[in-house]
Amino acid sequence: MITSHADVVGSLLRPAELLAAQKQLAAGTITAVKFKEIEDHAVDEAIALQESVGLEVVTDGEMRRLSFQSQMTAAVSGFGEFDLDAFLWGDWHDENGVHRKRRPRKLGASSKLVRRRYLSVDEFAYLKSRTKRIPKITLPSPGLWANFWSPTYSRDVYPTFDGFLADIVAILRDEVAELARLGATYIQIDAPHYGLLLDPSTRGIYERQGWSLDQWFSRGIELDNAVMERFSDVTFGFHV
């Protein structure tokens, strides 16, 4: 007999009210307090939806993030000049065809990475307080941050690609330690870049950072394991 397990991958669509509030906050036409109320309400609805269909594991829908990985750049300084396309570059397909977003030209860490706050601890604390199901929080794989190292813009502070990723691992391990201390028992590592390595058009972007395909499937996975190792009370999911 095969026992299968399924739960939500992490992200749910943000409701129209939250999308509008994000624009209003950026424009200064809504207070931070009011925005937090709208954001909390969106999280509460995401939790209620998952519970209503019987899921044993729930997330906050990643309602507080502009991208599934953007909590890193929100919490850590040093990533240099970037915009939302830093997370969304590539070909996007819909009923109107293919829309191509280019990798931002000046993308690249420009100073040493410094954690100003935890990435997802507040997200987890709120989620845990709102459900009796298993709360799951998601964190980005170290390898996803390959795009934020540049031989042009990063070498003065990170002479090597490996050194840059080592600092990413350290930040993520600190995050896991704090989440575990607060009672997190299920953490998902998001690693969709492994799928991109299968496509020659996107594989080249990753290989130009200095690692061959074989290295991505050896050293890259070593970095993922380094984030997770020695946290015996935490179950890790791996999203590819």
Secondary structure in CASP SS format (residue, H / E / C, confidence):
PFRMAT SS
TARGET T0000
AUTHOR 0000-0000-0000
METHOD secondary structure of the structure
MODEL  1
M C 1.00
I C 1.00
T C 1.00
S C 1.00
H C 1.00
A C 1.00
D C 1.00
V C 1.00
V C 1.00
G C 1.00
S C 1.00
L C 1.00
L C 1.00
R C 1.00
P C 1.00
A H 1.00
E H 1.00
L H 1.00
L H 1.00
A H 1.00
A H 1.00
Q H 1.00
K H 1.00
Q H 1.00
L H 1.00
A H 1.00
A H 1.00
G C 1.00
T C 1.00
I C 1.00
T C 1.00
A H 1.00
V H 1.00
K H 1.00
F H 1.00
K H 1.00
E H 1.00
I H 1.00
E H 1.00
D H 1.00
H H 1.00
A H 1.00
V H 1.00
D H 1.00
E H 1.00
A H 1.00
I H 1.00
A H 1.00
L H 1.00
Q H 1.00
E H 1.00
S H 1.00
V C 1.00
G C 1.00
L C 1.00
E C 1.00
V E 1.00
V E 1.00
T C 1.00
D C 1.00
G C 1.00
E C 1.00
M C 1.00
R C 1.00
R C 1.00
L C 1.00
S C 1.00
F C 1.00
Q C 1.00
S H 1.00
Q H 1.00
M H 1.00
T H 1.00
A H 1.00
A H 1.00
V E 1.00
S E 1.00
G C 1.00
F C 1.00
G C 1.00
E C 1.00
F C 1.00
D C 1.00
L C 1.00
D H 1.00
A H 1.00
F H 1.00
L H 1.00
W C 1.00
G E 1.00
D E 1.00
W E 1.00
H E 1.00
D E 1.00
E C 1.00
N C 1.00
G E 1.00
V E 1.00
H E 1.00
R E 1.00
K E 1.00
R C 1.00
R C 1.00
P C 1.00
R C 1.00
K C 1.00
L C 1.00
G C 1.00
A C 1.00
S C 1.00
S C 1.00
K C 1.00
L C 1.00
V E 1.00
R E 1.00
R C 1.00
R C 1.00
Y C 1.00
L C 1.00
S C 1.00
V H 1.00
D H 1.00
E H 1.00
F H 1.00
A H 1.00
Y H 1.00
L H 1.00
K H 1.00
S H 1.00
R H 1.00
T C 1.00
K C 1.00
R C 1.00
I E 1.00
P E 1.00
K C 1.00
I E 1.00
T E 1.00
L E 1.00
P E 1.00
S C 1.00
P H 1.00
G H 1.00
L H 1.00
W H 1.00
A H 1.00
N H 1.00
F H 1.00
W C 1.00
S C 1.00
P C 1.00
T C 1.00
Y C 1.00
S C 1.00
R C 1.00
D C 1.00
V C 1.00
Y C 1.00
P C 1.00
T C 1.00
F H 1.00
D H 1.00
G H 1.00
F H 1.00
L H 1.00
A H 1.00
D H 1.00
I H 1.00
V H 1.00
A H 1.00
I H 1.00
L H 1.00
R H 1.00
D H 1.00
E H 1.00
V H 1.00
A H 1.00
E H 1.00
L H 1.00
A H 1.00
R H 1.00
L C 1.00
G C 1.00
A C 1.00
T C 1.00
Y E 1.00
I E 1.00
Q E 1.00
I E 1.00
D E 1.00
A C 1.00
P C 1.00
H H 1.00
Y H 1.00
G H 1.00
L H 1.00
L C 1.00
L C 1.00
D C 1.00
P H 1.00
S H 1.00
T H 1.00
R H 1.00
G H 1.00
I H 1.00
Y H 1.00
E H 1.00
R C 1.00
Q C 1.00
G C 1.00
W C 1.00
S C 1.00
L H 1.00
D H 1.00
Q H 1.00
W H 1.00
F C 1.00
S C 1.00
R H 1.00
G H 1.00
I H 1.00
E H 1.00
L H 1.00
D H 1.00
N H 1.00
A H 1.00
V H 1.00
M H 1.00
E C 1.00
R C 1.00
F C 1.00
S C 1.00
D C 1.00
V C 1.00
T E 1.00
F E 1.00
G E 1.00
F E 1.00
H E 1.00
V C 1.00
END
